């Protein structure tokens, strides 16, 4: 369990945010943390969608249940948060 900083690049948000998360957080929990700072503020809610996480520029999303500490994501790496169909 360790504090871990990533950069949030949330779909439709024009602001990149420093997002402190935990290495024990799942990608769904990381996505929820990013959404907390963007959705409803600068990004319109999309309640019929889920937010998925991928590396900036990658095509594939991380599995939703993988823990951040189980990936090779590095501190201060930029992650994209994208609305997807459930």
PyMOL Python script that loads the backbone (N, CA, C, O; Angstrom):
from pymol import cmd

cmd.read_pdbstr("""\
ATOM      1  N   UNK A   1       0.850  -1.180   0.000  1.00  0.00           N
ATOM      2  CA  UNK A   1       0.000   0.000   0.000  1.00  0.00           C
ATOM      3  C   UNK A   1       0.891   1.236   0.000  1.00  0.00           C
ATOM      4  O   UNK A   1       1.564   1.534   0.987  1.00  0.00           O
ATOM      5  N   UNK A   2       0.883   1.953  -1.129  1.00  0.00           N
ATOM      6  CA  UNK A   2       1.728   3.127  -1.246  1.00  0.00           C
ATOM      7  C   UNK A   2       1.053   4.173  -2.117  1.00  0.00           C
ATOM      8  O   UNK A   2       0.414   3.844  -3.116  1.00  0.00           O
ATOM      9  N   UNK A   3       1.200   5.423  -1.735  1.00  0.00           N
ATOM     10  CA  UNK A   3       0.688   6.526  -2.534  1.00  0.00           C
ATOM     11  C   UNK A   3       1.437   6.553  -3.861  1.00  0.00           C
ATOM     12  O   UNK A   3       2.656   6.388  -3.901  1.00  0.00           O
ATOM     13  N   UNK A   4       0.698   6.760  -4.942  1.00  0.00           N
ATOM     14  CA  UNK A   4       1.273   6.643  -6.278  1.00  0.00           C
ATOM     15  C   UNK A   4       0.680   7.747  -7.158  1.00  0.00           C
ATOM     16  O   UNK A   4      -0.529   7.750  -7.386  1.00  0.00           O
ATOM     17  N   UNK A   5       1.494   8.684  -7.659  1.00  0.00           N
ATOM     18  CA  UNK A   5       0.968   9.772  -8.484  1.00  0.00           C
ATOM     19  C   UNK A   5       0.932   9.393  -9.966  1.00  0.00           C
ATOM     20  O   UNK A   5       1.916   8.893 -10.511  1.00  0.00           O
ATOM     21  N   UNK A   6      -0.203   9.636 -10.605  1.00  0.00           N
ATOM     22  CA  UNK A   6      -0.319   9.503 -12.053  1.00  0.00           C
ATOM     23  C   UNK A   6      -0.929  10.782 -12.601  1.00  0.00           C
ATOM     24  O   UNK A   6      -1.490  11.582 -11.852  1.00  0.00           O
ATOM     25  N   UNK A   7      -0.818  10.969 -13.902  1.00  0.00           N
ATOM     26  CA  UNK A   7      -1.426  12.116 -14.562  1.00  0.00           C
ATOM     27  C   UNK A   7      -2.723  11.641 -15.224  1.00  0.00           C
ATOM     28  O   UNK A   7      -2.723  10.675 -15.987  1.00  0.00           O
ATOM     29  N   UNK A   8      -3.819  12.326 -14.923  1.00  0.00           N
ATOM     30  CA  UNK A   8      -5.123  11.984 -15.469  1.00  0.00           C
ATOM     31  C   UNK A   8      -5.397  12.802 -16.726  1.00  0.00           C
ATOM     32  O   UNK A   8      -5.422  14.032 -16.690  1.00  0.00           O
ATOM     33  N   UNK A   9      -5.600  12.103 -17.832  1.00  0.00           N
ATOM     34  CA  UNK A   9      -6.040  12.710 -19.086  1.00  0.00           C
ATOM     35  C   UNK A   9      -7.438  12.150 -19.354  1.00  0.00           C
ATOM     36  O   UNK A   9      -7.590  11.136 -20.034  1.00  0.00           O
ATOM     37  N   UNK A  10      -8.451  12.821 -18.813  1.00  0.00           N
ATOM     38  CA  UNK A  10      -9.823  12.330 -18.876  1.00  0.00           C
ATOM     39  C   UNK A  10     -10.475  12.778 -20.176  1.00  0.00           C
ATOM     40  O   UNK A  10     -10.367  13.942 -20.561  1.00  0.00           O
ATOM     41  N   UNK A  11     -11.149  11.857 -20.850  1.00  0.00           N
ATOM     42  CA  UNK A  11     -11.827  12.148 -22.112  1.00  0.00           C
ATOM     43  C   UNK A  11     -12.735  13.375 -21.969  1.00  0.00           C
ATOM     44  O   UNK A  11     -13.515  13.474 -21.022  1.00  0.00           O
ATOM     45  N   UNK A  12     -12.625  14.288 -22.901  1.00  0.00           N
ATOM     46  CA  UNK A  12     -13.408  15.531 -22.989  1.00  0.00           C
ATOM     47  C   UNK A  12     -12.995  16.583 -21.951  1.00  0.00           C
ATOM     48  O   UNK A  12     -13.624  17.638 -21.873  1.00  0.00           O
ATOM     49  N   UNK A  13     -11.970  16.321 -21.165  1.00  0.00           N
ATOM     50  CA  UNK A  13     -11.469  17.328 -20.216  1.00  0.00           C
ATOM     51  C   UNK A  13     -10.271  18.016 -20.860  1.00  0.00           C
ATOM     52  O   UNK A  13      -9.450  17.358 -21.499  1.00  0.00           O
ATOM     53  N   UNK A  14     -10.165  19.308 -20.701  1.00  0.00           N
ATOM     54  CA  UNK A  14      -9.040  20.044 -21.277  1.00  0.00           C
ATOM     55  C   UNK A  14      -7.907  20.236 -20.269  1.00  0.00           C
ATOM     56  O   UNK A  14      -6.892  20.854 -20.587  1.00  0.00           O
ATOM     57  N   UNK A  15      -8.076  19.710 -19.060  1.00  0.00           N
ATOM     58  CA  UNK A  15      -7.077  19.864 -18.005  1.00  0.00           C
ATOM     59  C   UNK A  15      -6.455  18.504 -17.684  1.00  0.00           C
ATOM     60  O   UNK A  15      -7.167  17.523 -17.469  1.00  0.00           O
ATOM     61  N   UNK A  16      -5.135  18.454 -17.655  1.00  0.00           N
ATOM     62  CA  UNK A  16      -4.441  17.273 -17.150  1.00  0.00           C
ATOM     63  C   UNK A  16      -4.275  17.466 -15.648  1.00  0.00           C
ATOM     64  O   UNK A  16      -3.889  18.542 -15.192  1.00  0.00           O
ATOM     65  N   UNK A  17      -4.568  16.422 -14.885  1.00  0.00           N
ATOM     66  CA  UNK A  17      -4.541  16.529 -13.428  1.00  0.00           C
ATOM     67  C   UNK A  17      -3.556  15.553 -12.808  1.00  0.00           C
ATOM     68  O   UNK A  17      -3.414  14.420 -13.266  1.00  0.00           O
ATOM     69  N   UNK A  18      -2.883  16.003 -11.767  1.00  0.00           N
ATOM     70  CA  UNK A  18      -2.083  15.108 -10.950  1.00  0.00           C
ATOM     71  C   UNK A  18      -3.051  14.364 -10.044  1.00  0.00           C
ATOM     72  O   UNK A  18      -3.798  14.980  -9.285  1.00  0.00           O
ATOM     73  N   UNK A  19      -3.037  13.043 -10.125  1.00  0.00           N
ATOM     74  CA  UNK A  19      -4.002  12.217  -9.420  1.00  0.00           C
ATOM     75  C   UNK A  19      -3.274  11.290  -8.444  1.00  0.00           C
ATOM     76  O   UNK A  19      -2.594  10.360  -8.878  1.00  0.00           O
ATOM     77  N   UNK A  20      -3.402  11.526  -7.140  1.00  0.00           N
ATOM     78  CA  UNK A  20      -2.787  10.612  -6.180  1.00  0.00           C
ATOM     79  C   UNK A  20      -3.695   9.410  -5.948  1.00  0.00           C
ATOM     80  O   UNK A  20      -4.830   9.562  -5.494  1.00  0.00           O
ATOM     81  N   UNK A  21      -3.203   8.234  -6.256  1.00  0.00           N
ATOM     82  CA  UNK A  21      -3.943   6.996  -6.032  1.00  0.00           C
ATOM     83  C   UNK A  21      -3.048   6.058  -5.220  1.00  0.00           C
ATOM     84  O   UNK A  21      -1.960   6.445  -4.794  1.00  0.00           O
ATOM     85  N   UNK A  22      -3.501   4.847  -5.013  1.00  0.00           N
ATOM     86  CA  UNK A  22      -2.757   3.884  -4.206  1.00  0.00           C
ATOM     87  C   UNK A  22      -2.402   2.679  -5.060  1.00  0.00           C
ATOM     88  O   UNK A  22      -3.163   2.301  -5.951  1.00  0.00           O
ATOM     89  N   UNK A  23      -1.273   2.084  -4.799  1.00  0.00           N
ATOM     90  CA  UNK A  23      -0.855   0.906  -5.560  1.00  0.00           C
ATOM     91  C   UNK A  23      -1.821  -0.261  -5.388  1.00  0.00           C
ATOM     92  O   UNK A  23      -1.828  -1.178  -6.209  1.00  0.00           O
ATOM     93  N   UNK A  24      -2.631  -0.242  -4.341  1.00  0.00           N
ATOM     94  CA  UNK A  24      -3.607  -1.314  -4.113  1.00  0.00           C
ATOM     95  C   UNK A  24      -4.940  -1.051  -4.797  1.00  0.00           C
ATOM     96  O   UNK A  24      -5.813  -1.920  -4.795  1.00  0.00           O
ATOM     97  N   UNK A  25      -5.117   0.145  -5.389  1.00  0.00           N
ATOM     98  CA  UNK A  25      -6.358   0.459  -6.099  1.00  0.00           C
ATOM     99  C   UNK A  25      -6.478  -0.360  -7.372  1.00  0.00           C
ATOM    100  O   UNK A  25      -5.503  -0.546  -8.099  1.00  0.00           O
ATOM    101  N   UNK A  26      -7.697  -0.852  -7.637  1.00  0.00           N
ATOM    102  CA  UNK A  26      -7.962  -1.474  -8.932  1.00  0.00           C
ATOM    103  C   UNK A  26      -8.102  -0.376  -9.971  1.00  0.00           C
ATOM    104  O   UNK A  26      -8.230   0.800  -9.631  1.00  0.00           O
ATOM    105  N   UNK A  27      -8.078  -0.764 -11.232  1.00  0.00           N
ATOM    106  CA  UNK A  27      -8.248   0.235 -12.288  1.00  0.00           C
ATOM    107  C   UNK A  27      -9.635   0.877 -12.216  1.00  0.00           C
ATOM    108  O   UNK A  27      -9.780   2.051 -12.557  1.00  0.00           O
ATOM    109  N   UNK A  28     -10.645   0.142 -11.785  1.00  0.00           N
ATOM    110  CA  UNK A  28     -11.960   0.756 -11.581  1.00  0.00           C
ATOM    111  C   UNK A  28     -11.891   1.831 -10.493  1.00  0.00           C
ATOM    112  O   UNK A  28     -12.538   2.871 -10.619  1.00  0.00           O
ATOM    113  N   UNK A  29     -11.127   1.599  -9.438  1.00  0.00           N
ATOM    114  CA  UNK A  29     -10.985   2.595  -8.374  1.00  0.00           C
ATOM    115  C   UNK A  29     -10.170   3.795  -8.842  1.00  0.00           C
ATOM    116  O   UNK A  29     -10.464   4.931  -8.471  1.00  0.00           O
ATOM    117  N   UNK A  30      -9.142   3.546  -9.660  1.00  0.00           N
ATOM    118  CA  UNK A  30      -8.362   4.644 -10.234  1.00  0.00           C
ATOM    119  C   UNK A  30      -9.261   5.481 -11.151  1.00  0.00           C
ATOM    120  O   UNK A  30      -9.208   6.711 -11.128  1.00  0.00           O
ATOM    121  N   UNK A  31     -10.084   4.807 -11.956  1.00  0.00           N
ATOM    122  CA  UNK A  31     -11.011   5.511 -12.845  1.00  0.00           C
ATOM    123  C   UNK A  31     -12.009   6.344 -12.048  1.00  0.00           C
ATOM    124  O   UNK A  31     -12.325   7.469 -12.435  1.00  0.00           O
ATOM    125  N   UNK A  32     -12.503   5.806 -10.945  1.00  0.00           N
ATOM    126  CA  UNK A  32     -13.452   6.552 -10.105  1.00  0.00           C
ATOM    127  C   UNK A  32     -12.792   7.785  -9.507  1.00  0.00           C
ATOM    128  O   UNK A  32     -13.422   8.837  -9.404  1.00  0.00           O
ATOM    129  N   UNK A  33     -11.534   7.663  -9.115  1.00  0.00           N
ATOM    130  CA  UNK A  33     -10.812   8.816  -8.562  1.00  0.00           C
ATOM    131  C   UNK A  33     -10.638   9.899  -9.624  1.00  0.00           C
ATOM    132  O   UNK A  33     -10.806  11.084  -9.337  1.00  0.00           O
ATOM    133  N   UNK A  34     -10.305   9.498 -10.838  1.00  0.00           N
ATOM    134  CA  UNK A  34     -10.149  10.475 -11.922  1.00  0.00           C
ATOM    135  C   UNK A  34     -11.492  11.122 -12.249  1.00  0.00           C
ATOM    136  O   UNK A  34     -11.564  12.334 -12.454  1.00  0.00           O
ATOM    137  N   UNK A  35     -12.552  10.321 -12.297  1.00  0.00           N
ATOM    138  CA  UNK A  35     -13.878  10.845 -12.602  1.00  0.00           C
ATOM    139  C   UNK A  35     -14.326  11.853 -11.554  1.00  0.00           C
ATOM    140  O   UNK A  35     -14.978  12.846 -11.881  1.00  0.00           O
ATOM    141  N   UNK A  36     -13.983  11.604 -10.312  1.00  0.00           N
ATOM    142  CA  UNK A  36     -14.359  12.505  -9.218  1.00  0.00           C
ATOM    143  C   UNK A  36     -13.900  13.940  -9.486  1.00  0.00           C
ATOM    144  O   UNK A  36     -14.589  14.893  -9.123  1.00  0.00           O
ATOM    145  N   UNK A  37     -12.741  14.089 -10.118  1.00  0.00           N
ATOM    146  CA  UNK A  37     -12.174  15.412 -10.351  1.00  0.00           C
ATOM    147  C   UNK A  37     -12.580  16.033 -11.679  1.00  0.00           C
ATOM    148  O   UNK A  37     -12.401  17.237 -11.866  1.00  0.00           O
ATOM    149  N   UNK A  38     -13.123  15.247 -12.608  1.00  0.00           N
ATOM    150  CA  UNK A  38     -13.458  15.770 -13.934  1.00  0.00           C
ATOM    151  C   UNK A  38     -14.951  15.759 -14.237  1.00  0.00           C
ATOM    152  O   UNK A  38     -15.496  16.752 -14.719  1.00  0.00           O
ATOM    153  N   UNK A  39     -15.610  14.641 -13.957  1.00  0.00           N
ATOM    154  CA  UNK A  39     -17.027  14.494 -14.323  1.00  0.00           C
ATOM    155  C   UNK A  39     -17.890  15.380 -13.432  1.00  0.00           C
ATOM    156  O   UNK A  39     -17.769  15.373 -12.207  1.00  0.00           O
ATOM    157  N   UNK A  40     -18.753  16.133 -14.078  1.00  0.00           N
ATOM    158  CA  UNK A  40     -19.620  17.051 -13.357  1.00  0.00           C
ATOM    159  C   UNK A  40     -18.992  18.413 -13.158  1.00  0.00           C
ATOM    160  O   UNK A  40     -19.660  19.347 -12.716  1.00  0.00           O
ATOM    161  N   UNK A  41     -17.722  18.538 -13.478  1.00  0.00           N
ATOM    162  CA  UNK A  41     -17.025  19.823 -13.377  1.00  0.00           C
ATOM    163  C   UNK A  41     -16.748  20.366 -14.776  1.00  0.00           C
ATOM    164  O   UNK A  41     -17.288  21.400 -15.169  1.00  0.00           O
ATOM    165  N   UNK A  42     -15.905  19.661 -15.517  1.00  0.00           N
ATOM    166  CA  UNK A  42     -15.582  20.058 -16.893  1.00  0.00           C
ATOM    167  C   UNK A  42     -16.045  19.014 -17.912  1.00  0.00           C
ATOM    168  O   UNK A  42     -15.981  19.248 -19.119  1.00  0.00           O
ATOM    169  N   UNK A  43     -16.504  17.876 -17.426  1.00  0.00           N
ATOM    170  CA  UNK A  43     -16.932  16.773 -18.290  1.00  0.00           C
ATOM    171  C   UNK A  43     -18.379  16.411 -17.942  1.00  0.00           C
ATOM    172  O   UNK A  43     -18.718  16.226 -16.773  1.00  0.00           O
ATOM    173  N   UNK A  44     -19.215  16.314 -18.959  1.00  0.00           N
ATOM    174  CA  UNK A  44     -20.616  15.943 -18.733  1.00  0.00           C
ATOM    175  C   UNK A  44     -20.711  14.480 -18.289  1.00  0.00           C
ATOM    176  O   UNK A  44     -20.033  13.621 -18.853  1.00  0.00           O
ATOM    177  N   UNK A  45     -21.536  14.192 -17.296  1.00  0.00           N
ATOM    178  CA  UNK A  45     -21.739  12.807 -16.867  1.00  0.00           C
ATOM    179  C   UNK A  45     -22.318  11.955 -17.999  1.00  0.00           C
ATOM    180  O   UNK A  45     -23.097  12.438 -18.821  1.00  0.00           O
ATOM    181  N   UNK A  46     -21.930  10.702 -18.025  1.00  0.00           N
ATOM    182  CA  UNK A  46     -22.480   9.730 -18.960  1.00  0.00           C
ATOM    183  C   UNK A  46     -22.851   8.490 -18.146  1.00  0.00           C
ATOM    184  O   UNK A  46     -22.111   7.506 -18.157  1.00  0.00           O
ATOM    185  N   UNK A  47     -23.978   8.522 -17.445  1.00  0.00           N
ATOM    186  CA  UNK A  47     -24.317   7.457 -16.497  1.00  0.00           C
ATOM    187  C   UNK A  47     -24.511   6.085 -17.125  1.00  0.00           C
ATOM    188  O   UNK A  47     -24.459   5.078 -16.420  1.00  0.00           O
ATOM    189  N   UNK A  48     -24.735   6.023 -18.437  1.00  0.00           N
ATOM    190  CA  UNK A  48     -24.903   4.734 -19.106  1.00  0.00           C
ATOM    191  C   UNK A  48     -23.563   4.128 -19.551  1.00  0.00           C
ATOM    192  O   UNK A  48     -23.540   3.066 -20.174  1.00  0.00           O
ATOM    193  N   UNK A  49     -22.463   4.792 -19.236  1.00  0.00           N
ATOM    194  CA  UNK A  49     -21.126   4.340 -19.635  1.00  0.00           C
ATOM    195  C   UNK A  49     -20.287   3.990 -18.402  1.00  0.00           C
ATOM    196  O   UNK A  49     -20.601   4.401 -17.284  1.00  0.00           O
ATOM    197  N   UNK A  50     -19.219   3.226 -18.627  1.00  0.00           N
ATOM    198  CA  UNK A  50     -18.211   2.995 -17.595  1.00  0.00           C
ATOM    199  C   UNK A  50     -16.930   3.687 -18.045  1.00  0.00           C
ATOM    200  O   UNK A  50     -16.749   3.950 -19.234  1.00  0.00           O
ATOM    201  N   UNK A  51     -16.064   3.974 -17.123  1.00  0.00           N
ATOM    202  CA  UNK A  51     -14.797   4.619 -17.447  1.00  0.00           C
ATOM    203  C   UNK A  51     -13.717   3.549 -17.420  1.00  0.00           C
ATOM    204  O   UNK A  51     -13.538   2.856 -16.418  1.00  0.00           O
ATOM    205  N   UNK A  52     -12.999   3.421 -18.534  1.00  0.00           N
ATOM    206  CA  UNK A  52     -11.903   2.464 -18.643  1.00  0.00           C
ATOM    207  C   UNK A  52     -10.581   3.226 -18.654  1.00  0.00           C
ATOM    208  O   UNK A  52     -10.541   4.418 -18.960  1.00  0.00           O
ATOM    209  N   UNK A  53      -9.501   2.522 -18.316  1.00  0.00           N
ATOM    210  CA  UNK A  53      -8.183   3.135 -18.161  1.00  0.00           C
ATOM    211  C   UNK A  53      -7.192   2.476 -19.131  1.00  0.00           C
ATOM    212  O   UNK A  53      -7.159   1.255 -19.284  1.00  0.00           O
ATOM    213  N   UNK A  54      -6.391   3.323 -19.776  1.00  0.00           N
ATOM    214  CA  UNK A  54      -5.300   2.827 -20.618  1.00  0.00           C
ATOM    215  C   UNK A  54      -4.141   3.811 -20.547  1.00  0.00           C
ATOM    216  O   UNK A  54      -4.300   4.955 -20.122  1.00  0.00           O
ATOM    217  N   UNK A  55      -2.988   3.349 -20.965  1.00  0.00           N
ATOM    218  CA  UNK A  55      -1.836   4.247 -21.091  1.00  0.00           C
ATOM    219  C   UNK A  55      -2.121   5.263 -22.188  1.00  0.00           C
ATOM    220  O   UNK A  55      -2.832   4.971 -23.149  1.00  0.00           O
ATOM    221  N   UNK A  56      -1.575   6.427 -22.039  1.00  0.00           N
ATOM    222  CA  UNK A  56      -1.759   7.434 -23.080  1.00  0.00           C
ATOM    223  C   UNK A  56      -1.240   6.887 -24.404  1.00  0.00           C
ATOM    224  O   UNK A  56      -0.098   6.437 -24.501  1.00  0.00           O
ATOM    225  N   UNK A  57      -2.095   6.932 -25.421  1.00  0.00           N
ATOM    226  CA  UNK A  57      -1.713   6.487 -26.754  1.00  0.00           C
ATOM    227  C   UNK A  57      -1.860   5.002 -27.009  1.00  0.00           C
ATOM    228  O   UNK A  57      -1.693   4.560 -28.145  1.00  0.00           O
ATOM    229  N   UNK A  58      -2.166   4.216 -25.988  1.00  0.00           N
ATOM    230  CA  UNK A  58      -2.318   2.765 -26.158  1.00  0.00           C
ATOM    231  C   UNK A  58      -3.703   2.455 -26.715  1.00  0.00           C
ATOM    232  O   UNK A  58      -4.627   3.259 -26.595  1.00  0.00           O
ATOM    233  N   UNK A  59      -3.833   1.289 -27.320  1.00  0.00           N
ATOM    234  CA  UNK A  59      -5.125   0.868 -27.840  1.00  0.00           C
ATOM    235  C   UNK A  59      -5.900   0.006 -26.859  1.00  0.00           C
ATOM    236  O   UNK A  59      -7.131   0.016 -26.845  1.00  0.00           O
ATOM    237  N   UNK A  60      -5.172  -0.738 -26.041  1.00  0.00           N
ATOM    238  CA  UNK A  60      -5.814  -1.672 -25.124  1.00  0.00           C
ATOM    239  C   UNK A  60      -5.982  -1.069 -23.735  1.00  0.00           C
ATOM    240  O   UNK A  60      -5.125  -0.333 -23.246  1.00  0.00           O
ATOM    241  N   UNK A  61      -7.099  -1.399 -23.122  1.00  0.00           N
ATOM    242  CA  UNK A  61      -7.371  -0.955 -21.763  1.00  0.00           C
ATOM    243  C   UNK A  61      -6.798  -1.961 -20.766  1.00  0.00           C
ATOM    244  O   UNK A  61      -6.651  -3.144 -21.071  1.00  0.00           O
ATOM    245  N   UNK A  62      -6.480  -1.469 -19.579  1.00  0.00           N
ATOM    246  CA  UNK A  62      -6.097  -2.359 -18.493  1.00  0.00           C
ATOM    247  C   UNK A  62      -7.339  -3.139 -18.056  1.00  0.00           C
ATOM    248  O   UNK A  62      -8.447  -2.608 -18.126  1.00  0.00           O
ATOM    249  N   UNK A  63      -7.177  -4.385 -17.608  1.00  0.00           N
ATOM    250  CA  UNK A  63      -8.324  -5.088 -17.020  1.00  0.00           C
ATOM    251  C   UNK A  63      -8.859  -4.281 -15.844  1.00  0.00           C
ATOM    252  O   UNK A  63      -8.093  -3.681 -15.091  1.00  0.00           O
ATOM    253  N   UNK A  64     -10.171  -4.274 -15.696  1.00  0.00           N
ATOM    254  CA  UNK A  64     -10.804  -3.432 -14.677  1.00  0.00           C
ATOM    255  C   UNK A  64     -10.429  -3.841 -13.259  1.00  0.00           C
ATOM    256  O   UNK A  64     -10.402  -2.996 -12.364  1.00  0.00           O
ATOM    257  N   UNK A  65     -10.140  -5.112 -13.039  1.00  0.00           N
ATOM    258  CA  UNK A  65      -9.868  -5.591 -11.686  1.00  0.00           C
ATOM    259  C   UNK A  65      -8.380  -5.686 -11.346  1.00  0.00           C
ATOM    260  O   UNK A  65      -8.030  -6.083 -10.235  1.00  0.00           O
ATOM    261  N   UNK A  66      -7.502  -5.330 -12.283  1.00  0.00           N
ATOM    262  CA  UNK A  66      -6.064  -5.387 -11.986  1.00  0.00           C
ATOM    263  C   UNK A  66      -5.709  -4.227 -11.054  1.00  0.00           C
ATOM    264  O   UNK A  66      -6.208  -3.114 -11.214  1.00  0.00           O
ATOM    265  N   UNK A  67      -4.855  -4.499 -10.094  1.00  0.00           N
ATOM    266  CA  UNK A  67      -4.403  -3.456  -9.168  1.00  0.00           C
ATOM    267  C   UNK A  67      -3.267  -2.671  -9.813  1.00  0.00           C
ATOM    268  O   UNK A  67      -2.458  -3.221 -10.561  1.00  0.00           O
ATOM    269  N   UNK A  68      -3.225  -1.396  -9.515  1.00  0.00           N
ATOM    270  CA  UNK A  68      -2.199  -0.528 -10.090  1.00  0.00           C
ATOM    271  C   UNK A  68      -0.800  -1.089  -9.849  1.00  0.00           C
ATOM    272  O   UNK A  68       0.046  -1.058 -10.742  1.00  0.00           O
ATOM    273  N   UNK A  69      -0.556  -1.600  -8.645  1.00  0.00           N
ATOM    274  CA  UNK A  69       0.756  -2.150  -8.311  1.00  0.00           C
ATOM    275  C   UNK A  69       1.110  -3.408  -9.066  1.00  0.00           C
ATOM    276  O   UNK A  69       2.271  -3.818  -9.058  1.00  0.00           O
ATOM    277  N   UNK A  70       0.147  -4.034  -9.721  1.00  0.00           N
ATOM    278  CA  UNK A  70       0.391  -5.242 -10.507  1.00  0.00           C
ATOM    279  C   UNK A  70       0.737  -4.917 -11.962  1.00  0.00           C
ATOM    280  O   UNK A  70       1.043  -5.815 -12.747  1.00  0.00           O
ATOM    281  N   UNK A  71       0.689  -3.642 -12.315  1.00  0.00           N
ATOM    282  CA  UNK A  71       1.002  -3.213 -13.681  1.00  0.00           C
ATOM    283  C   UNK A  71       2.423  -2.656 -13.715  1.00  0.00           C
ATOM    284  O   UNK A  71       3.090  -2.546 -12.686  1.00  0.00           O
ATOM    285  N   UNK A  72       2.861  -2.311 -14.909  1.00  0.00           N
ATOM    286  CA  UNK A  72       4.175  -1.664 -15.043  1.00  0.00           C
ATOM    287  C   UNK A  72       4.048  -0.151 -15.220  1.00  0.00           C
ATOM    288  O   UNK A  72       4.966   0.501 -15.720  1.00  0.00           O
ATOM    289  N   UNK A  73       2.901   0.406 -14.805  1.00  0.00           N
ATOM    290  CA  UNK A  73       2.720   1.860 -14.824  1.00  0.00           C
ATOM    291  C   UNK A  73       3.746   2.478 -13.872  1.00  0.00           C
ATOM    292  O   UNK A  73       3.972   1.984 -12.767  1.00  0.00           O
ATOM    293  N   UNK A  74       4.348   3.552 -14.323  1.00  0.00           N
ATOM    294  CA  UNK A  74       5.372   4.238 -13.530  1.00  0.00           C
ATOM    295  C   UNK A  74       4.800   5.507 -12.910  1.00  0.00           C
ATOM    296  O   UNK A  74       3.852   6.078 -13.449  1.00  0.00           O
ATOM    297  N   UNK A  75       5.354   5.956 -11.796  1.00  0.00           N
ATOM    298  CA  UNK A  75       4.892   7.215 -11.200  1.00  0.00           C
ATOM    299  C   UNK A  75       4.967   8.361 -12.220  1.00  0.00           C
ATOM    300  O   UNK A  75       5.924   8.473 -12.986  1.00  0.00           O
ATOM    301  N   UNK A  76       3.950   9.189 -12.205  1.00  0.00           N
ATOM    302  CA  UNK A  76       3.821  10.364 -13.066  1.00  0.00           C
ATOM    303  C   UNK A  76       3.564  10.016 -14.531  1.00  0.00           C
ATOM    304  O   UNK A  76       3.669  10.887 -15.394  1.00  0.00           O
ATOM    305  N   UNK A  77       3.233   8.770 -14.821  1.00  0.00           N
ATOM    306  CA  UNK A  77       2.856   8.392 -16.182  1.00  0.00           C
ATOM    307  C   UNK A  77       1.448   8.909 -16.462  1.00  0.00           C
ATOM    308  O   UNK A  77       0.616   8.980 -15.557  1.00  0.00           O
ATOM    309  N   UNK A  78       1.188   9.265 -17.705  1.00  0.00           N
ATOM    310  CA  UNK A  78      -0.134   9.757 -18.082  1.00  0.00           C
ATOM    311  C   UNK A  78      -1.031   8.586 -18.460  1.00  0.00           C
ATOM    312  O   UNK A  78      -0.679   7.748 -19.291  1.00  0.00           O
ATOM    313  N   UNK A  79      -2.202   8.553 -17.823  1.00  0.00           N
ATOM    314  CA  UNK A  79      -3.213   7.544 -18.127  1.00  0.00           C
ATOM    315  C   UNK A  79      -4.425   8.219 -18.721  1.00  0.00           C
ATOM    316  O   UNK A  79      -4.810   9.311 -18.303  1.00  0.00           O
ATOM    317  N   UNK A  80      -5.029   7.560 -19.704  1.00  0.00           N
ATOM    318  CA  UNK A  80      -6.249   8.072 -20.336  1.00  0.00           C
ATOM    319  C   UNK A  80      -7.447   7.379 -19.689  1.00  0.00           C
ATOM    320  O   UNK A  80      -7.425   6.177 -19.423  1.00  0.00           O
ATOM    321  N   UNK A  81      -8.472   8.156 -19.449  1.00  0.00           N
ATOM    322  CA  UNK A  81      -9.718   7.674 -18.868  1.00  0.00           C
ATOM    323  C   UNK A  81     -10.814   7.912 -19.894  1.00  0.00           C
ATOM    324  O   UNK A  81     -11.133   9.055 -20.220  1.00  0.00           O
ATOM    325  N   UNK A  82     -11.389   6.824 -20.403  1.00  0.00           N
ATOM    326  CA  UNK A  82     -12.285   6.875 -21.557  1.00  0.00           C
ATOM    327  C   UNK A  82     -13.655   6.279 -21.193  1.00  0.00           C
ATOM    328  O   UNK A  82     -13.738   5.218 -20.575  1.00  0.00           O
ATOM    329  N   UNK A  83     -14.727   6.985 -21.591  1.00  0.00           N
ATOM    330  CA  UNK A  83     -16.076   6.442 -21.433  1.00  0.00           C
ATOM    331  C   UNK A  83     -16.265   5.306 -22.430  1.00  0.00           C
ATOM    332  O   UNK A  83     -15.951   5.451 -23.612  1.00  0.00           O
ATOM    333  N   UNK A  84     -16.779   4.174 -21.949  1.00  0.00           N
ATOM    334  CA  UNK A  84     -17.038   3.003 -22.800  1.00  0.00           C
ATOM    335  C   UNK A  84     -18.400   2.417 -22.448  1.00  0.00           C
ATOM    336  O   UNK A  84     -18.933   2.636 -21.360  1.00  0.00           O
ATOM    337  N   UNK A  85     -18.947   1.663 -23.403  1.00  0.00           N
ATOM    338  CA  UNK A  85     -20.194   0.948 -23.115  1.00  0.00           C
ATOM    339  C   UNK A  85     -19.964  -0.077 -22.032  1.00  0.00           C
ATOM    340  O   UNK A  85     -18.910  -0.708 -21.957  1.00  0.00           O
ATOM    341  N   UNK A  86     -20.979  -0.233 -21.187  1.00  0.00           N
ATOM    342  CA  UNK A  86     -20.896  -1.216 -20.101  1.00  0.00           C
ATOM    343  C   UNK A  86     -21.015  -2.581 -20.713  1.00  0.00           C
ATOM    344  O   UNK A  86     -20.974  -3.583 -19.999  1.00  0.00           O
TER     345      UNK A  86
END
""", "prot")
cmd.dss("prot")
cmd.show_as("cartoon", "prot")
cmd.util.cbc("prot")
cmd.orient("prot")
